Amino acid sequence: MELEVKIREKTGKETSKKLRKSGWIPAVVYGANEENLHISVPLKEIHELIKETHGEAKVIKLKAENLEKDVLLKHVDRDPVTGEIIHVDFQIIHKGEEIHIDVPVEIQGIAKGTKVGGILEVLRWHIPVRGEISKIPPHITIDVTNLDIHDSIHVKDLKIEGVKILLNPEETIVTVIPPKRMEEVKAEAAAEEAQPVEGGEEEKEEK
């Protein structure tokens, strides 16, 4: 996966605005023992890159004049109102270097418990890990087929060779909860909404 970019000599709000109007967006490239490199990338290519990676940890080869770096798409900034991409961060990857990254979870199968009314609840859609990029999977597949009501899959159940998961081993990733529990949660929420504000009636009488 390759991405042609341009080196940015100028930075700042005005420069960034001009870039965006021309179909490019500002970006920064950083890494261990490396100076930050300011670049501009074509917006169209970034949209295609995001669609292609689906949030997975895939190595991208950045290319520009006198520049070639292996990187990861680390962060995408969007305008809070329009949702448009306004800035991108890339992290440089060195051979043999361990990196910290969040790996997306992919659920596989239909949980046995959901066929009798249970609700599949995914508590984590991304798993933070540390390891060499060559050993980090693009996603972590969790098969929930055999999960019955009250069954769970915990961090300690995940096996990724050569990669350290940065979570408590006992933390639950996915579980099947009974329908009764869902009804209780809804009932509690409804009761809280119906409960009068403390002291509300007294205040009315005083007025």
N, C-alpha and C positions, 0 to 999 in steps of 0.2 A: 504494500500500500504506500503510494508516494503522494507528496503534496508539494507543488511548486509555490514558493513564497518569495517575498521581497524584503530586503533589509530596510528598516526604518531609520533614517538619520535624524528625523525630528519626532518629538513626542509632545503631548499636551492635548487639551480639549479641542482646540481649533483644528489641529492636524487630524485628530481622530474623526471629527465631523466631516472633514473633506474626504477622508478615506471612505467612510460609510456611504457618502453620496455617490462615490465612484464605483460602488460595488465591492469594496474591500473593507476589512475590519482589522483593527489593531490587535496584536497578540504579543505575548512574551514567552521566551524560551528560557528555562532555568534548570539547574542541576547541581549536584554536589561538586564543589571546587570549580565551578564555572561562573563566569560573569553573566548576568542577565542579558539576553539578546532581544532587542525589540524588532519585531517583524510585522508585515501586513500580509493577510491571507485573503484569497477570494471568497466572498460570502457563499457563493453557489457551491464551491468545493467543500466548505465546512458543513453545509446542510447535507450534502451527499455523504460526507464522512460520518456524521452522526447517525444517519440512517443505516449505513453499512456496518458500523461497529455495534449498534444497539446497546451502548453503555459498556461493552466488553473491553477488556484490557488487550488491545491490539497494537502492535508496534507500527509506527508510521515513519517513513523516511522523509524528512524535510529536506528540500533541495532549493538552493539559491546560488547566486554567483559566489564561488569560492566557499560554499557551505554545503555540508551534508551531515545530518544528524539523525540518529534513531531516537524517537520520542514517543511519549504517550500523550493522548489528549486528556489533560488532567482536570480542567475546569472550564465551563462555559458560562459567561455572564450574559444575562438577558435583561432587556428593558422591563421594569416592573409593570408598566402600563401596556405596551404593545406586544411584549413577549419576543421581540426581535433580538437576535444575537448582537451584542455590542463589543464583546471582548472575549479572547480565548487564551488559556494558559496551556503550555506544553512542558512536559518534564523530560529532560534528557536521560537516556538510559545508557549506562556503560556496561560492557561485558563483565559478567561475574558480580555485578553490584546487586545488593538486595534492595528492593523498593517496598514501600507501603502503599497499598492500593485497595479499593473496595471492589470486590468481585460480585457481579449480579447473581441472584438465585433464580434457577429455572425449575419450576414445579412440573413433575412428570407423573402421569397417571391420575386416576380418580380414587380418592380415599374411600375405603370400605365403609367407614362410619357415616359418610355423607349419604349413602344409599338408604340409611334408616333414620334420616332426619338430622344427623350431626352437621356441624358447620366447620369447614376447613378454615383455620385462621393462620395466616402467615405473619409472624411477628418481625421477621427481618427479610427484606428483599435484597440486601447487600451485605456481604461478609468482609470485614477488614482483614487483610492478610499481609504477611511480609515474606519475601523470598525473591529469587532470581526470576526475571520476567519469563525465561524459557521454561520455568517450572510452574508458573501461575496459570491456571486454566482460564479460558475466556469467560466461562461461567461455571457455577456449581449446580449440578443437577441433583435434585432431591426427589426420590421416588416415594410418593405417598400412598401407593396402591394398597398396602397392607395396614394402613392406619385405621384403627377402629375408634369409636368414641372414647375419649379420655387418653388416647395414645398421643405421644409426642416424639419429635426428633430434636435432639439437643446438639449443641456444638460438638460434644465429645463423640457423637455418632458420625461426624463428617471426617472422611479420610482423604487427605490431599498430600501425597508423598513429596517431601522436600520443601513444603510450605508451612509456615506457622500461622495459625489462626489467632488473631488478636482479640479474643473474646473469652469470657468465663466458660469453661468446659460444660458447666451445668445450665447455661443459658438455653432457653427454648427457642428454636427456629420456626417450627411449624407444629400445630396441634389440631386435634379435632375436638370441638367442644359440643356438649349436648344442647339440644334445642331449648331445654328447660332453663339453662343458664342464660341464653339469649333473651328469653321471656322475662327473667328476673331483672336483667339489666335494663330492659325497656320499661318494666314496671317501676323500677327505682327512679328512672329518669322522669317518668310521667308524674310520680308522686312528688318529686322535687319541684317540678314546674307548677303543680297545683297547690303546693304549700304556701300559705300567705307569708308575706314579709313580716319578720318579728317586730311587734309593736305597731304594725300598720293599723289595726282596728282601733287601738287606744288613741293613736294620733288623730284619727277621724273623729272620735267622740270628743276629744279636747277642742277640736276646731268647731 
